[in-house]
């Protein structure tokens, strides 16, 4: 599960989907799925080498 992998709650993932902050997802009926490639891409987009970069 993605929540376990990134150590966040399902509620947090839901809030991210609402705000558009999380990884791209696929909805099949009421079920939400994340492609591993989309999650990896999202994680890499949040990668920083120093705290000064986080402000941008």
C-alpha positions in Angstrom: 0.0 0.0 0.0 1.2 3.5 -0.8 0.3 4.8 2.6 2.6 2.3 4.3 5.3 2.8 1.7 5.6 6.6 2.3 4.5 6.4 6.0 1.4 8.5 5.6 -2.2 7.8 6.5 -5.0 7.0 4.0 -6.6 10.2 5.1 -3.5 12.2 4.1 -3.5 10.6 0.7 -7.2 11.5 0.3 -6.5 15.1 1.2 -3.6 15.2 -1.2 -5.9 13.9 -4.0 -8.5 16.6 -3.2 -5.8 19.4 -3.3 -3.9 17.8 -6.2 -0.7 17.6 -4.2 -0.1 13.9 -4.3 1.0 11.4 -7.0 -1.2 10.8 -10.0 -3.8 8.2 -9.4 -6.3 6.0 -11.2 -9.9 5.6 -9.9 -11.8 2.4 -10.7 -15.2 2.8 -9.2 -14.6 3.7 -5.6 -11.1 2.2 -5.6 -8.0 4.4 -6.0 -4.8 2.9 -7.4 -1.4 4.4 -7.9 1.0 3.3 -10.7 4.4 2.6 -9.2 6.0 4.8 -12.0 3.7 7.7 -11.0 4.6 7.4 -7.4 8.3 7.2 -8.2 8.0 10.3 -10.4 6.2 12.2 -7.7 8.7 11.2 -5.1 11.6 12.3 -7.3 9.9 15.7 -7.9 10.1 16.3 -4.2 13.8 15.5 -3.9 16.1 18.3 -2.6 19.8 18.5 -1.9 19.5 21.4 0.6 16.8 23.1 2.6 17.2 26.3 0.6 15.7 24.5 -2.4 12.5 23.7 -0.5 11.4 27.4 -0.5 11.0 27.4 -4.3 
